[in-house]
């Protein structure tokens, strides 16, 4: 049986940011809603031209650890990630998030820091269309 249309890209070196948050399981949906409205859309509006600065953002939920939320970002390059991470860009977003999400949450891990930014995307295989 032939494979459906697909794309295979190799030889990439895309920096990966991995953040793990823990919230009360009852607060997951609200956390994700506010995260999207404040962080995803806020970072998209922070750079010239209103272009989303990261290539992709995935949200992973762990059924074995209710309330654990893993955010995975693929950045085009380290310079773009660094520009978005500047304090003057992050502080207003942190304040906006904390104002809108008034429940407790913990940033429990920053896996990219644990690995000294050594994690990168090398390849991807995906369905086309």
N, C-alpha and C positions, 0 to 999 in steps of 0.2 A: 504494500500500500504506500503510495507516495506521501511525503510530508506535505502538510498545508504550507502555503506561502510563509516564508520566514526570513529572518535577518540574522546573520551571525557576524558580530564585530569583535575583533581581537586586537591586542596590542594597545589598548587604552591605558591611561594612567590617570584616572579620575579620583581625586580625593574624596573620601567617604567620611561623613560625620554621623555618629551613632549616639543618640541620647536615649536614656532609659529613665522614665518617670514612673512613680508609684502614687496612685491616688486611691481613695476609697472606691471599691468597685461600683457603687451606686453613682459615682461622679464621673465615670469614664466618658459617657456621651457628652456631658457638658464641657469637660476638659477638652475633648476633641473639637467641639464646636468653637469654643473660644480660641483654641490653638490655631485653628484654620483662619478665623476672622482676624485675629491679632497678628500672629506670627507669619503664617503663610502669605496672607494678603498684605500685611504690613511690610514684610521684607521685600515683597514684589514691588511695592511703591517707593522703596527707599533708594533705588538706583535710578540714574538718568534713563529716561525713556520708558519708565514703568515696565521694564522687562524682568520677569522672574529670574533672579540671579542664579538659582541652582537648576541643574538639569532635571532632577526629579526629587520628590519627597514621598516616602512611603511610611505608612503607619501600620505597625504590627501589634496585635494584641495577643496575649498569651493566655489561652484557656486554662492552663495549669497554674497560672498565677494571676487570678482575677485582680484587676486594678493596675497591672503592669502594662505600660505603653512604651513601645520602642519606636523612635522616629529615626529614619534612615534617609540621609540626604546624599545625593551625588552632585558634586560641584564640578564645574568645567575646569577649574584650576585653583591652586592655592591662593593666588592673588585675589580672586573674586571672593572666595570664602573669607579671607582676612579683611577685605573691605567691608563686608557685611557684618563682620564680628567686631568692628570698632565700637568702643564704649558709647560714643555719641549717637550711634545708630541703635545700639542694643538697649540702653537705659530707658528710653521712652517706651519701647515695646515691652520691656519687663514691667514697668509701672502700669501700662495699659492692661497687660494680662492679669496682673495681681489685682487690679481694680475690678475687672470683670469676672474673674474666677476667684471667688472669695472663700473657697474651701481649701483645706490643707493639701499640699502636694509636695513631693520630694523628687529632685533630680538625683536619682540614686547612682547612676553611672554615666560616664562620658567615655565610651569605649575607645574612641579615636585618641583621646588623651592617654588612656591606659596603654595604648600601643604606640605612643609618641608619633602619631599621624602616619603610622606605617601601613595602614589599611588603605588599599586603593582598588578600584574596579579595573580589572584587566580585560575581561571579555563579557559579552552578553549574547544570549541566543533567545530570540523572541519571535512570536508570531507577527507577521506583517498584516496590518489592517485589521 
